Amino acid sequence: MKCPGQDIRYWKPGAVFDVKCPECGKDVEFFKDDTTRKCRNCGHKFINPKMDFGCAAYCQYAEQCIGDLPSAYKAQREEMLKERIAVEMKKYFKKDFKQIGHAMRVARYTERIGKGEGGNMAVVLAAAYLHDIGIHEAKRIKAGSVAENHEKTGPPIAKSIMTELGANKELIEEVCDIIAHHHHPPSDASLNFKIIYDADLIVNLEEKQKKNPVDNERLAEVIEKSFLTETGRKEARNVFGQ
């Protein structure tokens, strides 16, 4: 079945329109599902200014649906994917606002550390939103400690969410690998892993400080020894006034 939005039978008045060529000013006729058109007068090719790509901006099957997307819109795929993963995380946790809040704070620090370290922002933010996605399932099955067990229960749930959203295979695999070890950094941890680990550590320290605060000397020692990136260490110092 063809997408109704792209099926001409469902089009309304205004689905075919003229746009002034930005180079020569001549009218160029566009159909609403044209991604680009070439001006017959001067040969300039430009993007359809009225096209709403919607799901095509992140869906891996976009080219099969409506053809090649302009590079400007391809660049939006990862950004939209991150936003949709955040939405799916909130839907999954439902009214567990504590867990949602934790994930959102980890994502905030992840963005800061990731930009400072030069990580892959699509990977690290997806992992930040989903790093604890298996915690409810871990509590439900009550096997071993929740902290260790949700490293096992998380990846299948995260994979299902990302697959449904059309994320590419490489991103899914890396995010799931990070989730599977995020409390236990391997000796060969990737930069993306280190970014998530440090962001999660800051939030966990914040939560512990509210319940059972430690003195500044001890906190400074933890910051110096426990963080895996220099940007994460600096961010922690700023957060805790060190």
N, C-alpha and C positions, 0 to 999 in steps of 0.2 A: 504493500500500500504506500502510495506517495504521501509525503508530509502535506497536510492540507494547506499549510502556509505557502508551499511552493507549487500547489496545484492551481492552474489558471482558472479552473471552474469555480473556485472559491474567491477569486479576486474581486475587489470592489473598485468603484470609480477612483481614479487617481493611481492605479497600479502601473500605468504607463504614463510617463511624464518627461518633460524636457528640462535639461540642465545646461546652463551656460558653460562652455569650455573655459577653464581657468587660464588658458593660454591665448586663445584668439577671440573668445566671446561668442562664438557661434553656438546655436542650439544643438545639443546632442540628446537623442532619444534614449531613455532608459526604461527597461522593464524592472519592476520592483525586485526581481530576483537576480538581476545582473550584478555581478561583483565589480566589474569594470567595463568601460566602453572606450572605444577609440574615436576621436573626433575625425570625421571625414574631411574636414576642411584643412586641419593642420597636422593630423596624425598623432596628436597628444593623447595618451591613454591615462585615464584617471578613475579613482574609486567612486562608486555609487554613493553620493552623500546622504541618501535617505535609507540605505539598507540597514535593517536591524538583523544582525547575525545571530542574536540570541544564543541558543545551544550550540550553534556552529562554531562559536568562539572557543569552546573547550572540547567539543566532542571529537573523538578520534576518527569518526566516520564522516566528518563534515565534507570532505572532498568527494566522497561517493554520493552525497546528498545534493550538493549545490555546486560542485566544481571547486577549482582552486580558489583559496582565500588569499587576499592581498597580505603581504608580509606584515603590515601594520596590525591586522587583526589576528594573525597567527601569534603575534607577540602577546596578545591578550589571553590566550588559552590558559597559560599557567596561572595568571592572576585570577581568572574566574574560577579555575579549579580549586585554588586555595580557599576562596570565599565559599564555595559550595561544600568543601570538606568541613569548614567551620560550622556551616548550617547543619550538615548531617550529624556532626558530633553532638550538637545541642539537641537535635531530635532524638538521638540515641539515648542520651542521658536523661531526657525528659525533665523531670522536676528536681533532679539532683544538681541543684545550683552550686553546691560546694565543688563538685567535680568539674562542672562547666567553668566556674570561676578559676579553678586551678589550671585547666587547659588554656584558658584565654591569657592568663598571666604568663604561663610558660611561652606561649606564642609571642607575647609582647617582648619578652627578654630575648627570645630566639631571633626575632627580627633585628634587634639592636646588635646582638653578638654576631649574627650571620652577616650583616652588612660590614661590620668591622673586620671580620675574618675572611670575607669573600666566599662564603659558602653558597651552595645552590639553594636559593630561597624557596623554590617550589618544593624541593625535597624536605628541607628543614621545617618549613611551616606546616606542611602536611603531617610530618612526624610529630610536631609539637601539639597539634590539635588532636592527634590520634594516639599519643604515646600511652595513655592510660585507658584506652577504649575497652580493654578486656577486664577491667577491675570488677565490674558487676558479675561477670561470668566466673571470675576467680573466687569471689565470695560465695557464689551459688554452689559451686562444686566442693568447696571447703577442703581442698587437697593441698597441703603444705602452706607456707606463708603466702599471704595475698601479694606481698611485694614481689616475690619470685614467681608465683604462679601466673600473675597477669601478664608477665612477659611471654608466657606460652599461649594464654587465651586471647591475647590482643591481636597478633598478626592475622589470624583467619578473619576476624571481624573487620579489621582495617582493610584487608585485601578485598573483602566483599563490597565495602563502601566505595573504595577507589575504583574497582572494576565497574561498578554500576554507574559511576560518574564518567567513565571513559578515559581514565588515566592510562598513560602508556606503561608497558610492562616493566621497563627499567626503573621508572619512578616507584611503582608499586613494590618491586622487589627490594629496593634500597630502604624505603620507608618501613617495610615489614621487618627487615633485618635490624634496623635501629630500634624498633619497638621491642624486638625479641631479646635485646641485650641492654636496654637503656639504664638499668640499675647496676650493670656489671660491665664496665668498659673493657673491651679486649685490648691486648697489647698493641695490636695493629689498627686501632680505631681510626676511622676516616675523619676528615675535618667536619663533615656534616654530623657525624655521630657526636663529636666533641662539642659542637655548638648546642645540640639538644641536651646533652648531659649537663653542661654548665647552666643552661637556662632553667632546667628542671631543678638543679641543685639550689639555685638562688631562691626559687619559690618554696622548695622544701625547707630551706633554712629560715625563710620568712615565717613560715607556718610554725616551725619549732620554736622560734624566738618568741612568738606570741604565747605559746603554752608554757615552755620551760626555758626562759632566756639564760644564755651563758654570758660570762663577762667578756669585755672587749678583747682581752688578751687571747682567750681561747678562740674567739670568733676569728680574730686575725690569723691565728695559726691554721684554722680550718680553711680559710680563704686561700692562704698561701700554698697549702699542700694538696688541696682537693680539686682545684679547678684545672681543666685541661687546655684552656685557651687563655691567652693574655687579655683578650677583650672581655672574656667572661670574668676573669679575676678583677679587672678594672671596674666592670659593672657592679660586681659584688661589693667592692670597696665603696663605691658611690652609694649603693643601696643601704649599706650598714654603717656608713660614716666612718670608714677606716682610712 
